Amino acid sequence: MFDLTKFTPTRKAERQRQMEGRSMTNVAPNLAATIKVWSTVSKVVSTLRTEEQYNKAVKLLDALIDQVSAKPNETLESLLDILGTLIEDYENKHVPEPVGDPISSLKHFMGSVKSF
């Protein structure tokens, strides 16, 4: 059975009392280290709010794909995954889906492609 007492204001106050006197370093050393470098990290990894930020992230993602394809690297793959998620989120909010049936859309795009 689901225990609702875990979410009562009393439990919240109890948790706050437990946290009093603890520094950020003691609670989450990785978080404290991340906060120290966040001003630098956030220039690469942050919510994309403008088209300029979006374009910059896409270029970075392309470069990371090339680099990871040449030599796999778990850290870069993680960064690639995060950037991909941020780009997808921006596109979902700002890039409209094409309207119309798939055949008409394909004909339109095929007609706009120049032959070489």
Secondary structure, 3 states (H helix, E strand, C coil): CCCHHHHCHHHHHHHHHHHCCCCHHHHCHHHHHHHHHHHHHCCCCCCCCCHHHHHHHHHHHHHHHHHHHHCCCHHHHHHHHHHHHHHHHHHHHHCCCCCCCHHHHHHHHHHHCCCC
